[in-house]
């Protein structure tokens, strides 16, 4: 059950969704490389910086849970653009925040609307793109991650270094306004999921949570996110404090890593549609164990060696999400997809917030300013990643185009 579009309309749709996703991802990603700048500007500790990152995630978790009670009762386009507009206002508030406390609140508000918006992007892909091409479509939209690392993060860091830390958030708010205008013209109205019968407020949510397959998919999603976000928020801090990378060289890390994922992301999506989404997920996730180990254990290293480690991290750790999201979005029937994806956004945000907070409590600084405990965080991330690999075979993809070969043996 999907809404057919002409090839050109489909391309415009995916480009628009990628633009919306770009704004969302850049807003979240910029917090990590801004870590040293924000810590110096507000004189805060690693724990307080971790709270800045986690506040977004926990707010997104709460909003996703709330959205699950009503999201499938409304037309998709209007819901997505409304959340996107509110997200843009919250991001603008981040850029105008006078201090740490107000920035913390503004980050929370950005998470409230960003969590629902991220779920809606994946829901629209599931509604419009047939199962046989869904991983490739996800990889196209996920290219926003690559573009944000290639162009968005370096540009934002340049603006932060020359105009102050507020400038990147104002830039993202401007991107949001641009893509709202484009979305109004390009996105189709999607109403086929709406049930006109009067239902209890929580009926859709209960229908999702009663299904064991949905619960397995949500746990799988949580494990993937947890394994990444114990490590990701502190990579820049570790790069500068322990590896010995200059703050001015940090944009190079994101530029090289993003350029690599721009190529590999499309390939991973293509392979997943051809070779089986679960099979390709397992291969990529198994490969991700090596960079998860390397970036948390390496110590002092030259820039070229650190680039090899971080680029492999970008390619494999983020690359897992392409087949994984195709698996997750296909684990539910279309009539419950919006509710399920909202609950998935809640699950992912909770996992992200818990991972960030846990790592923030494990990691400390010694008298020399170096980070201690990052290797322990790496072992936790690798364990969660291995559990997700094992668990992936237990998820049934229920889309009408699901083929038997997509279900890997247990």
N, C-alpha and C positions, 0 to 999 in steps of 0.2 A: 504494500500500500504506500505508494509515493506519488508525488505530484510531478508529472512529466513536463520537462522544459525542452525547448530547442537547444542544440549545442551552444549557440551563441549566448542565449539567455542563461544557460547553466554556467558558462564561463564568467559572465558578468556577475552572477550571483556569488560564485566562489571568490572572485576578486573582491567583492564588497565585504563578504564575510571575513576574508583574510585581512582587509583593512580594519574592520572592527576588532578582530582578534589581535592585530598588530598594536592598536592603541591599548588594549587590555594587558597584553603581555609586557609591553614596554613599561607601563605604569608599575607593574609588579617587579620586573627585572631590574629596573633602574635603582631600586633600593639597595641591592647587593653591592654594586660598584660604588654607590654613594656612601657606603658604610663608613670608611675612614673620614670622609668629609663631614658627615653628619655627627659622628662621634666627637670630632674636633670642634665643630660649630656649637654643639650643645653641651660639651664636656660630659658625655654619657659613657657608661661602661658597655661591655659586650652584652651583658644581660638586658640592659635597657634598649640597646639596638635590636636585639632579638625580639623584644616586645613590640617594637615598631613594625617589624616584619610579621610577627605572629598576630598582631591586632587585625591586620587585613584578613588573614586566613580565618580567624575565629568569627569575625563579623560575616564573612562570606558563608561560613558554615550555618550560622543562625538564619541568614536571609534565604539560603537554599532550602532549609527546613520549612520556613514560612511559605516560600514560593510553591513548594510541593502541594500545598493545600488548594491552590487556585490556578496554577500556570496552564493546565490543560483545559481551562474553561474560557480562555481568551485566544484571539487570533494571534499567530506567532509574530508577524511583522511588527504590529503595534507594540506588543510586549517587549520585543527585543530593542526597538528604537527608544522606547520610554526608559528602559533600564540604562541604555547607553547614554542618553541625555543626562540622567541623574548622576551616572558615573563620571561624566565629564565635569559636572559642577563640583562634585566631591574632589576630583583631582585638582581643579582650579583652587579649591579651598586649601589643599595641601601646599600649593605654591604661595598662597597668601598667609600661611600660618605664622604668627609672631613668635612662637616658641615650641618647645618639645611637647608640652601637654596638648596644645591645640593641633599640632601635627599628628599626634597619636590619635586624637579623635577624628581628624580628617581622613587618616589612613583607614580607620575603622569604617567610616561612611563609604569610602571608595570600595572597600571589601563587600559591604552590604549590597551595592548595586552591581559590582563586578562579578560577584559569585553567580548571581542570577543570569547576567548577560553571557558569561562563559558557557553556562549550561544551555542557554537558548541557541547559541551558535551551533553546538553539536546536535541539538534537537532538530534544527532546520536542515542540517546535512542529512540526518537520518530520515526526515520526512521527504526530502526531494531527491536524493541520490540513491539509485538502486544498490542493493547489497553487493553485487558483483563489482561495482566501481567505487565502493564506499571508502576503502582504505586509501585509494589514490586521491579521492576528493579530500579526505582528512589530511593527507600529506600536503596537498596544495594549500589548504588553509593554515596548516602548521608551518608552512614556509614563512608565515608572519614571525615566528620565533627566530628564524634565521635572519630575516630582514632587520628585526629589532636588534640582534646582536651585531650584524654587519654595519648598519647605518644608525639605528636608533640609539643604542647605548654609547657608541663613540661620540655621536653628535651631542647627546645629552651630557656626557662627561666634559666635552669641550665647553659647552654652555655653562656647566657648573663651575668649571675652573676659571672661566673668564667673566661670567655674569652673576655667579652665586648659585647655591643649591636650589633655589626656587625656580630657576629658568626651565629645567627639564619638565616640571609638572605643568607649567604654563604652556609649553610646547605640546604636551600630550592633550591638554584641553583643547588646543587649536585643532589638532588632528581629529579629535572627537567631533567637533562641530562640522568639519569637512565631510567626514564619513556619514554623519546623520543626513546631510543634504543628498549625498549619493544614494544612501539606503532608501530614502523616501521615493526615489525614482526607479531603483533597480529591484529591490526585494519584492517577491510576489506575496500576495495575501494567502495565508494557509489556514483554512478553516475545517478541513475534512476530519480532524481529530475531535472536534467539539461535539459533545453529547448534549442534546437539548433536554434530556430528562433531568428533573431536579434530583440532585444527589446530596448526601451529607457532605459537609465541608471536608471531612477527612476520608471520604470514601475511596478516592483515588490513591491516597497515600497508604491506606490500609491494604488496598488491592496489591500495591507494589510490595509492601513489607510481608504480606502473607506468602509470597512466592519464594520458594527456596532458591531458585535460580537467580532471582534478583539479588538476594542476600549474598550469594556466592560472588556475583559480579561486583557488588559494592565492596566486599572484603578484598577482592583482587585489586580493585581500583585503589583502595586505601594503602595496601602494601606497596604498590608501585610508587605512589606519591611519597609515602613515608621514607622509602629507601633513597629517594632523590633529595628530599628537602631536609634531611639531617645534615647533608653535606653542602648543598648549593648556596645557602645564604652566607656562608662564611668563607667561600673560596677566595674572594678578593682580600679579605682580612688576612687569611693564611698566606696568600701570594706575597703581600707586602711585608708582613711581619716575620714569616718563617722562611719562605723560599728566596726572598731577597729581590723580588721584582719591584721596580720603581712604579710609583703611582701613575706616572706619565706613560708607562708601557702597558697599563691595564687595558686601554682601548684596543691594543693589538691582540690581546688574548681573545676578546669578544669578536673582533673583526675576523680573525683566522677561524675561530670556532664556528661563527655564523656562516662564513663562506662555505665551509665544509658541509654543514648541515643543509644548506640550500641545495646542494647537489645530492647528498645521500638521502635526504628526506623523501624526495620524489622517487628515488630508486627503491627505498624500503616500502613505500606505499604500493608501487607496482609489483614488487615481489610478493607482498602480502596478499594481493588480489589473485595472483597467479598460483602461488605455492601453498596457500593456506594461512590464514591470519594467525592462528595459534602456533603453528610450526615456526613461522618467521618471527613471531614475538619471542618465542623461547630461544631462538638462535641469537637474536639481538640482545636480549636480556642476559643471556649467559656471557656474551662478549663484554657486557657492561661491567661485569665483576672486576675485570682488570683495571680499567680507569678509576673505578670506585676505590680500589686499593691504592693505586698509584698516587692520586691527588691528595690522599690523606696521610701518606707515609713518607713522601719523598724528601722533605727537608730542603736545605739550601741547594739550588740548582741554577744553571744558566737559563736564559730566556728561551733558547731553542728547545731545550729538553722539557721545560714547563709547557711550552706550546704543544708539544707532542702529547703530553698527558692530558691537558685541558681540551685539546681538539678531539681526542678520542672520547673524552668524557661527554662533550657536547653531542658528538655523533651518535654514540651508543646509548647513553642515559636518556637523552631526549628522544632518540630514535625509537626506543621501546614504546613510546606513547602513541605512535602512529597505528601499528596493528592493534595495540591495546584498546584505543578508543573505538576502533571499528568493531572489536569484540564486544565491548561494553554497550555501545549504542544499539547493537543488534540483539542484545539479551532480553529485550522487552518488546511487546507488540506496540504498534504505532499509537493506539488510543491512550496508552499510559506512558508514552515516551517522554513527554515534557515533565511529568511528575517524577518519573524514574531518574531523568537526567538532573533534575533539581536536587533530588536526594543524593545523587552521585556527586554533584557539586558540593553539597554539605559534607559528604564523606571525605572527599578529597581535601576540602578546606580544613576540616578537623585534623586529618592526617598531616597536612602541611603545617598547621599551627603547632600541633603536638611535637612534630619532628623538629621544627625550628626552636621551640621552647626547650625541649629536652637537650638538644645540642648546645643551646645557649647556657644551660646549667652545667653541662659536662665541661665545656670549654672555658678556660681561664687564661689569664696572662701572667707571665712571670715578671721578675724585676727588670729584665731586658726588653720587655714589650712583646715577647714571642707568645704565640698561642700554644697552650698545653691541653692535651686531651682530644685533639682532632683525629688521632689514629683510632681511639676508642669509638668515636662517631663513625668512622669508616667501617669498622667491623659490624656495628649495628646496621648500617645501610646495606652491607653485603648480605647479612642474614635475612633482612626483609626482602631483598631482591630475590634471593633463592627461594623463599617461601612463595613469592608471587609466581615464579616459574613453575613450581610444583602445583600450585593451585589453579593455574590457567586452564588445565585440561578438564576441570569440573564445571566449566561454564558452557551452557547450551545456547547457541545463537539461533534465535527463533524467527528471524526474518523469513519471508516467503521464498527468498532466493537462496536460503542456506542449503548447501550441499553436504552430503554425508562426509566427504573428504575433509571438510572444515573442522570436524570434531575429532580432535586428537585423542588417541587411546590413553586411558589412565594407566 
